[in-house]
Amino acid sequence: MDELEQFAKRFLTGRINWWNIPRKGGVINFGNIISLCLYRKPPFQVELFIAPHAPSQFTEHRHPNVDVLEFGLSGDAMLLINGQESCSKTDVQAWLYGELQTSAVRIKSTDMHSGYGNTPYAFLSIQHWLNNIQPTSVGLNWIG
């Protein structure tokens, strides 16, 4: 396991200290998606993203200073990484009906990715910020 995977395991199996959620800059409304920062201690950060409208899509982009593990939480959505679907539509449907567990999708700082939502959706973004960049939001560390 690399550093990001080790952090993700600790975060997901530990307790969230709700009093440590950033008081300033913790919520960012990007218009089509909203972010809530649940944890920030450089070089790691965890954001909960909610896309409240459907259908929705986001254009191909990358985050040049962030490696990410993403976990789908709710909703019918598809993530494409370097032009390839991160999972099959059959797997998405099985997951929606509780037949499959959520698994992490790795997005490296060099990976171009895009996606769409057929329904409103939410996902957890567990991040390792690189190059001594202070965490803000992956939505602010964007090329695309």
C-alpha positions in Angstrom: 0.0 0.0 0.0 1.2 3.5 -0.8 0.8 6.6 1.4 -2.7 7.5 0.0 -4.0 3.9 0.4 -2.7 3.8 4.0 -4.3 7.1 4.9 -7.6 6.1 3.2 -7.7 2.9 5.3 -7.1 4.8 8.5 -9.7 7.4 7.6 -12.4 5.0 6.6 -11.9 2.7 9.6 -11.5 5.4 12.1 -13.9 8.0 13.5 -14.5 11.4 12.0 -13.8 14.2 14.4 -16.7 16.4 13.4 -15.2 19.3 15.4 -12.1 19.3 13.2 -14.0 20.1 9.9 -12.5 23.3 8.6 -14.5 26.3 9.8 -13.4 28.5 6.9 -13.4 27.4 3.3 -15.0 24.1 4.3 -17.9 24.4 1.9 -17.5 25.3 -1.8 -20.4 25.6 -4.2 -19.1 25.1 -7.7 -22.6 25.6 -9.2 -23.1 22.0 -10.5 -21.4 20.3 -7.5 -20.9 21.2 -3.8 -17.9 20.2 -1.7 -17.7 19.7 2.1 -14.2 19.2 3.5 -14.4 16.5 6.2 -10.7 16.4 7.0 -7.7 18.5 6.2 -4.2 17.9 7.5 -1.5 18.3 4.9 -0.7 16.5 2.7 -4.0 14.7 3.1 -7.6 15.9 2.7 -11.1 14.3 2.4 -14.0 16.0 0.6 -17.6 14.9 0.3 -19.0 16.0 -3.1 -22.7 16.2 -3.9 -24.0 16.8 -7.4 -27.7 17.8 -6.6 -29.0 18.1 -10.1 -29.6 15.5 -12.9 -28.7 14.9 -15.5 -25.3 16.4 -15.0 -21.8 16.1 -16.5 -18.3 17.5 -15.9 -15.7 18.0 -18.6 -12.5 16.2 -19.0 -9.8 17.6 -16.7 -7.0 16.6 -14.2 -5.8 17.7 -10.8 -2.1 18.4 -11.4 -1.1 18.4 -7.7 -3.4 15.7 -6.2 -3.7 11.9 -6.3 -7.2 10.7 -5.4 -9.1 7.7 -4.3 -12.8 8.1 -5.0 -15.7 6.2 -3.5 -19.2 6.4 -4.9 -21.8 6.9 -2.1 -25.1 7.4 -3.7 -26.7 7.9 -7.1 -26.4 6.7 -10.7 -23.2 8.2 -12.1 -20.2 7.2 -14.3 -16.6 8.2 -14.1 -14.4 8.0 -17.1 -10.6 7.9 -16.6 -8.4 8.5 -19.7 -11.5 8.0 -21.8 -12.4 4.6 -20.3 -15.3 3.9 -18.0 -14.1 3.2 -14.5 -16.7 0.3 -14.2 -19.4 -1.2 -16.3 -23.0 0.1 -16.4 -24.0 -3.4 -15.2 -21.8 -3.0 -12.1 -23.3 0.5 -11.5 -26.8 -1.0 -11.5 -25.8 -3.9 -9.2 -24.2 -1.4 -6.8 -27.4 0.7 -6.8 -29.4 -2.3 -5.8 -26.9 -3.2 -3.0 -25.5 -6.3 -4.8 -21.9 -4.9 -5.0 -19.9 -3.0 -2.4 -18.3 0.4 -3.3 -14.6 0.0 -4.3 -12.1 2.8 -4.7 -11.3 4.3 -8.0 -7.7 5.7 -8.2 -7.2 8.9 -10.1 -3.5 10.0 -10.5 -2.5 13.6 -10.9 -1.7 12.8 -14.6 -5.1 11.1 -15.3 -7.6 13.0 -17.4 -11.1 12.2 -16.2 -14.7 13.3 -16.8 -18.1 12.0 -15.8 -21.9 12.2 -15.8 -24.8 11.6 -13.5 -28.1 10.2 -14.5 -29.4 11.0 -11.0 -28.2 13.3 -8.3 -25.1 11.6 -6.8 -22.5 11.9 -4.1 -18.9 10.6 -3.7 -16.1 10.7 -1.2 -12.7 12.1 -2.5 -9.7 11.0 -0.4 -6.7 13.0 -1.5 -2.9 13.1 -1.3 -1.7 16.6 -2.2 1.6 16.7 -3.9 4.5 19.1 -4.5 4.0 20.8 -1.1 0.8 22.4 -2.2 -1.6 23.3 0.6 -4.9 21.5 0.3 -7.9 23.7 -0.7 -10.3 21.7 -2.9 -9.6 19.5 -5.9 -12.1 21.7 -7.7 -9.6 24.6 -7.4 -6.6 22.5 -8.5 -7.9 21.9 -12.0 -6.5 21.8 -15.6 -8.9 21.0 -18.4 
